[in-house]
């Protein structure tokens, strides 16, 4: 079972899945007063507006950060959401949208928001990116 941590301001809840995090630091760069990796708790949800939090969480390339509006509760992924793929310089292939990933033995996993796929071949969490591309100095 994967660990999930939740942080709420009463209006929105940010969900963090540490095992999915590839440490891209996009969250830290976008809202450094909220996402503080050297502090505990590392997410200070009261340091930004709900709108700013939601917009930043949507930029998470690994899907390690997610959110739900408290008034609506946790919702299932929308199967009809548009999907788009983005190749990042020297990094993963980002797939934006709700997708189903099927492994070699036919088991499926539903991924929501953004999913980062390994392009360097060195990830220990294939087919997903785990940030190893930075260590191996992947270029592509």
Residue pairs with C-beta under 8 A, 6 or more apart in sequence:
2 17
2 19
2 20
3 17
3 18
3 19
4 15
4 16
4 17
5 15
5 16
5 18
6 13
6 14
6 15
6 16
7 13
7 14
7 16
7 41
7 43
7 45
8 14
8 45
8 70
9 45
9 46
9 50
9 53
10 70
11 50
11 69
11 70
11 71
12 45
12 50
12 53
12 54
12 67
12 68
12 69
12 70
13 67
13 68
13 70
14 43
14 45
14 53
14 57
14 65
14 66
14 67
15 65
15 66
15 67
15 68
16 43
16 64
16 65
17 63
17 64
17 65
17 66
18 64
19 64
20 62
20 63
20 64
20 128
21 62
21 64
22 61
22 62
22 64
22 92
22 116
22 129
22 130
22 131
23 131
24 60
24 61
24 62
24 91
24 116
24 131
25 37
26 59
26 60
26 61
27 34
27 35
27 56
27 57
27 59
27 60
27 65
28 35
28 36
28 37
30 56
30 59
31 47
31 48
31 52
31 53
31 56
33 44
33 47
33 48
34 43
34 44
34 45
34 47
34 48
34 53
34 56
35 42
35 43
35 56
36 42
36 43
36 44
45 53
48 56
53 67
54 67
57 65
57 66
57 67
58 113
58 114
59 114
60 66
60 113
60 114
61 88
61 91
61 92
61 94
61 114
61 116
61 129
62 114
62 115
62 116
62 128
62 129
63 111
63 112
63 113
63 114
63 115
63 116
66 112
66 113
68 74
68 75
77 98
77 110
77 112
78 98
79 98
81 97
81 98
82 97
83 95
83 96
83 97
83 98
83 99
84 95
84 96
84 97
85 93
85 94
85 95
85 96
86 93
86 94
86 95
86 96
87 93
87 94
87 119
88 94
90 133
90 138
90 139
90 140
91 116
91 119
91 129
91 133
91 134
91 138
92 116
92 117
92 118
92 119
92 129
92 133
93 116
93 117
93 118
93 119
94 114
94 115
94 116
94 117
95 111
95 114
95 115
95 116
95 117
96 113
96 114
97 113
98 110
98 111
98 112
98 113
99 110
99 111
99 115
100 108
100 109
100 110
100 111
101 108
101 109
101 110
101 111
101 115
101 127
102 108
103 109
115 128
116 128
116 129
117 127
117 128
117 129
118 125
118 126
118 127
118 128
118 129
118 130
118 132
118 133
119 129
119 133
119 138
119 140
120 132
120 133
120 136
120 138
120 140
122 132
122 133
122 135
122 136
122 138
123 129
123 130
123 132
123 133
124 130
124 132
